[in-house]
Amino acid sequence: PLVRPEDYGVALDAEHWDERTIRNIKMPWSKAKQTKNFLWEKGFQFYCLTPKTRHRVHSGWSNVDWHMLYDSNFGDPYRLDKRAPCVGEHQLHMNPQAARDLGINDGDYVYVDANPADRPYLGAKPDDPFYRVARLMLRVKYNHAYPYNIVMMKHAPFIATEKSVKAHETRPDGRALSENTGYQANLRYGSQQSITRNWHMPMHQTDSLFHKAKVSMSFIFGGEADNHAINTVPKETLVRITKAEDGGMGGKGIWKPATTGYTPDNENEMMKRYLAGDLTKVKT
């Protein structure tokens, strides 16, 4: 009885993002658990998180070379694989079994696609030259910390642009460094915005919202900067993941670190013993 949402008359099968933002239907769990997301039914079966990273301030520091080296598992000051946009690149954390079921090895490049109604942009078509620029491509990193249907990509890398893609495809060294501007992209193709969009939640724009204050132990009514500002993108979205290229040097074979026996889901016998605590014996 305490849940009394206003019924705006939005149908349960509505698919437009504005309608789904304000849709507020009350139903018991017995019915709610039977509902199906239309994107999930179409194969968008990975829930992509895009949290902010401890290594950057939004996109700040993203294109600094020494930062790129430690911001992902693919830092290489020598850029032996010229496909890398710079000395490092963005990555997608993925459950190893989920990746294997899609034929994706640790370190492979993948395409990540979201709702085609407006991602990577309104009216996108595969034969549009800009589609190649805007479609998100990045490397996969096996990570057992994520459940089967959950993937994670850090927030706010420097996006690929027409100029950075042109540079990546025409420069002898393959860097995604825009001519004349010095703009360095973190990705070969696409961006976080290729898969996420802004949702102007009504609850974040009200003058009557009751909530805890941001910087004090008190409660207030109304919106509050940062907590309830319509200034960001969602932290999650449903995506579809498909393999784009092998992770090995020059796009052939498996990414070399994944063959050493010391990486997740590819452990050799010694690494398994180490993880089990069998390499050290303690005498009592």
PyMOL commands that set and color helices and strands:
alter all, ss='L'
color gray80, all
select helices_A, chain A and resi 17-22+29-32+38-41+65-71+96-101+129-134+162-170+192-194+202-204+249-251+256-259+269-276
alter helices_A, ss='H'
color red, helices_A
select strands_A, chain A and resi 46-49+91-94+109-113+136-142+150-153+210-212+219-221+236-245
alter strands_A, ss='S'
color yellow, strands_A
deselect
rebuild
show_as cartoon
